[in-house]
Amino acid sequence: MSTKPTKKFESEIRILIKDINAFLKKLEEFKANVIYHYKFIDYIYIPKNTTSNWNPNKKTMRIREHILPEQYSQILFTENEVIQGEIFQFKQSKYPQGKIELFRGNRATAEALLHSWEFRPLFKIEKLNGKLYEIEHPKKFIIAVEEITQLGFSAEIERWGENLLSIEKEFLEIIKLLEIPLELVTSNTLPYIVAERLNILFENYDN
C-alpha cells in the first residue's frame, strides 16, 4: 500500500452488527455520549443507460430526504475508491468534501432533476434511527450507529488524514477497542450492501 501523503479526504468503514445490545453495552463501557440524532431516507438512483461505466459500489447518486432534525431533500453524489491496506480494505472519497451536494430543496424537484439527467430510481434505504456517539477515552472518536429498515443495525466510522497507513492503524485501534471481528468490517458502500440483501443485481453495468 502506498504511504504517499494525500489530501485529507474522508475514509470510512462500515460494521455489520449482529447483537445490538452487546454493541451498545460496549459503548456504555467507554461512556459514549449521543451528540446527534437523525432520521432520513435515501432514494438510490442509477443511470438509465446500462453501459454508462457506473459501478454501484463506487458511485452513488441519491435523493436524501431528511426527516430529523430538519426536513428537506438533497441530491447527493458520492464517488470513492477502495484502499487495500496491510490488514483489510477501507474506502476513501475521491473528492475532499466527501459527498457532493448537487441540489437542496423539495423532493419533487429533486426527482424531476434526476429524471432530466437520465437517472432512474432503484430502491430506498430508510435510516429511521441514527445516532452519533462520541467516545473520549481511551481514544477519541465518533461512531454512527444506525437502524436501517432493509438491513438491521450497522455502524460507520470515518477518519480524516494524510497518511493511508495511519488511517488504517486508527481503524484497527478502534476495531480492537470495540472488540469487533474483522469479518464484520466491510469497505462496501451501504447502497451496495442493501442491494445485495434485496437481491438487486448490477451485472449489466460496466465496472
C-alpha positions as CSV (number, residue, x, y, z in Angstrom):
1,M,0.0,0.0,0.0
2,S,1.3,3.4,-0.9
3,T,2.2,5.7,2.1
4,K,2.4,8.8,-0.1
5,P,0.7,11.7,1.6
6,T,-2.6,12.7,0.1
7,K,-5.1,15.4,0.8
8,K,-7.3,15.0,3.9
9,F,-10.0,13.0,2.2
10,E,-12.7,11.1,4.1
11,S,-12.0,7.4,4.8
12,E,-14.7,5.1,6.0
13,I,-15.6,1.6,7.2
14,R,-18.9,0.0,7.9
15,I,-19.5,-2.5,10.7
16,L,-22.3,-5.1,10.5
17,I,-23.8,-5.5,13.9
18,K,-25.2,-8.9,14.9
19,D,-26.1,-8.2,18.6
20,I,-27.1,-4.5,19.0
21,N,-27.5,-4.9,22.8
22,A,-24.0,-6.2,23.3
23,F,-22.6,-3.5,21.0
24,L,-24.4,-0.7,22.9
25,K,-23.2,-2.2,26.2
26,K,-19.6,-1.9,24.9
27,L,-20.2,1.7,24.0
28,E,-21.5,2.3,27.5
29,E,-18.3,0.9,29.0
30,F,-16.5,3.8,27.3
31,K,-19.1,6.3,28.5
32,A,-20.1,7.1,24.9
33,N,-22.4,10.2,24.6
34,V,-25.0,10.7,21.9
35,I,-24.2,14.0,20.3
36,Y,-26.6,13.9,17.3
37,H,-29.8,12.1,16.4
38,Y,-31.0,11.8,12.8
39,K,-33.6,10.2,10.5
40,F,-33.6,10.2,6.7
41,I,-34.5,8.2,3.7
42,D,-32.0,7.7,0.8
43,Y,-33.6,7.1,-2.6
44,I,-30.9,5.4,-4.7
45,Y,-30.7,6.2,-8.4
46,I,-28.7,4.7,-11.3
47,P,-28.3,5.8,-14.9
48,K,-30.9,4.6,-17.4
49,N,-28.1,3.8,-19.8
50,T,-26.6,0.4,-18.6
51,T,-23.3,1.0,-20.5
52,S,-22.6,4.2,-18.6
53,N,-19.4,2.9,-16.8
54,W,-21.3,3.1,-13.5
55,N,-20.0,0.9,-10.7
56,P,-22.7,0.9,-8.0
57,N,-20.1,0.0,-5.3
58,K,-18.0,3.1,-6.2
59,K,-20.6,5.7,-7.4
60,T,-23.8,6.6,-5.6
61,M,-26.4,9.1,-6.8
62,R,-29.2,9.6,-4.3
63,I,-32.0,11.8,-3.1
64,R,-31.7,12.2,0.7
65,E,-35.0,13.1,2.3
66,H,-34.2,14.4,5.8
67,I,-36.8,13.8,8.4
68,L,-34.9,14.7,11.6
69,P,-33.6,17.1,12.9
70,E,-34.7,19.2,9.8
71,Q,-37.0,18.4,6.9
72,Y,-35.6,19.0,3.4
73,S,-34.2,17.0,0.5
74,Q,-30.8,16.9,-1.3
75,I,-29.4,15.3,-4.4
76,L,-26.0,13.8,-3.3
77,F,-23.3,12.3,-5.4
78,T,-20.5,10.2,-4.0
79,E,-17.6,8.5,-5.6
80,N,-15.0,6.5,-3.7
81,E,-12.1,4.1,-4.2
82,V,-11.2,1.1,-2.2
83,I,-7.9,1.3,-0.4
84,Q,-6.1,-2.0,0.1
85,G,-4.4,-1.7,3.5
86,E,-1.9,-4.1,5.1
87,I,-4.7,-5.8,7.1
88,F,-8.0,-5.0,5.4
89,Q,-9.7,-2.7,3.0
90,F,-11.5,0.6,3.6
91,K,-13.0,3.1,1.2
92,Q,-11.9,6.7,0.6
93,S,-13.8,9.5,-1.0
94,K,-12.4,10.7,-4.4
95,Y,-13.3,14.3,-3.5
96,P,-12.1,16.3,-0.5
97,Q,-15.6,17.2,0.6
98,G,-16.9,13.6,0.6
99,K,-20.5,13.7,-0.6
100,I,-21.2,16.4,-3.2
101,E,-24.5,18.3,-2.9
102,L,-26.0,18.9,-6.3
103,F,-29.3,20.3,-5.1
104,R,-31.2,21.2,-1.9
105,G,-34.9,21.8,-1.8
106,N,-38.0,19.7,-2.1
107,R,-38.1,16.1,-3.1
108,A,-40.4,16.6,-6.1
109,T,-37.9,19.0,-7.7
110,A,-35.0,16.6,-6.9
111,E,-36.9,13.7,-8.6
112,A,-37.5,15.9,-11.7
113,L,-33.9,16.9,-12.0
114,L,-32.6,13.3,-11.8
115,H,-35.2,12.2,-14.4
116,S,-33.9,15.1,-16.6
117,W,-30.4,13.9,-16.1
118,E,-31.3,10.3,-17.3
119,F,-31.3,8.6,-13.9
120,R,-33.9,6.2,-12.6
121,P,-34.9,5.2,-9.1
122,L,-33.9,1.8,-7.9
123,F,-34.6,1.3,-4.2
124,K,-34.6,3.2,-0.9
125,I,-32.7,3.0,2.3
126,E,-34.6,4.0,5.4
127,K,-32.4,5.2,8.3
128,L,-35.1,5.8,10.8
129,N,-32.9,5.7,13.9
130,G,-29.4,7.1,13.6
131,K,-27.2,8.3,16.4
132,L,-23.7,9.7,16.6
133,Y,-21.8,8.5,19.6
134,E,-18.7,10.3,20.9
135,I,-16.1,8.5,22.9
136,E,-13.3,10.5,24.6
137,H,-11.2,7.8,26.3
138,P,-9.0,5.8,25.8
139,K,-9.2,7.1,22.2
140,K,-11.3,10.0,20.9
141,F,-13.5,9.1,18.0
142,I,-17.1,9.3,16.8
143,I,-19.1,6.3,15.6
144,A,-22.5,6.4,13.9
145,V,-24.9,3.6,14.9
146,E,-27.9,3.2,12.6
147,E,-31.0,1.1,12.5
148,I,-31.8,0.5,8.8
149,T,-35.1,-0.9,7.8
150,Q,-33.7,-3.0,4.9
151,L,-30.6,-4.2,6.8
152,G,-30.9,-4.1,10.6
153,F,-28.2,-2.4,12.7
154,S,-24.9,-1.3,11.5
155,A,-22.2,1.2,12.4
156,E,-20.0,3.6,10.5
157,I,-16.6,5.1,11.4
158,E,-15.0,7.9,9.5
159,R,-11.4,9.2,9.7
160,W,-9.6,12.0,8.0
161,G,-5.9,12.1,7.5
162,E,-3.0,12.4,5.1
163,N,-1.3,9.0,5.5
164,L,-3.1,5.8,4.5
165,L,-1.1,3.6,6.8
166,S,-2.0,5.9,9.7
167,I,-5.7,5.8,8.8
168,E,-5.7,2.0,8.7
169,K,-3.9,1.9,12.0
170,E,-6.6,4.2,13.6
171,F,-9.3,2.0,12.2
172,L,-7.7,-1.1,13.6
173,E,-7.3,0.6,17.0
174,I,-11.0,1.4,17.2
175,I,-12.0,-2.1,15.9
176,K,-9.8,-3.7,18.6
177,L,-11.1,-1.3,21.3
178,L,-14.7,-2.3,20.5
179,E,-13.9,-6.0,20.1
180,I,-15.3,-6.1,16.6
181,P,-14.3,-9.2,14.5
182,L,-12.7,-8.2,11.2
183,E,-15.2,-10.3,9.2
184,L,-17.9,-7.9,10.2
185,V,-16.0,-4.9,8.8
186,T,-16.6,-4.0,5.1
187,S,-15.4,-1.4,2.6
188,N,-18.6,-1.9,0.5
189,T,-20.9,1.1,0.2
190,L,-24.2,0.9,2.1
191,P,-26.3,1.0,-1.1
192,Y,-24.3,-2.0,-2.4
193,I,-24.8,-3.9,0.8
194,V,-28.6,-3.2,0.9
195,A,-28.9,-4.1,-2.8
196,E,-27.3,-7.5,-2.1
197,R,-29.8,-8.0,0.7
198,L,-32.6,-7.1,-1.7
199,N,-31.2,-9.4,-4.4
200,I,-30.7,-6.5,-6.8
201,L,-28.0,-7.3,-9.4
202,F,-25.8,-4.8,-11.4
203,E,-24.2,-7.1,-13.9
204,N,-25.4,-5.0,-16.8
205,Y,-23.4,-2.0,-15.7
206,D,-19.7,-1.6,-16.6
207,N,-17.2,-1.7,-13.8
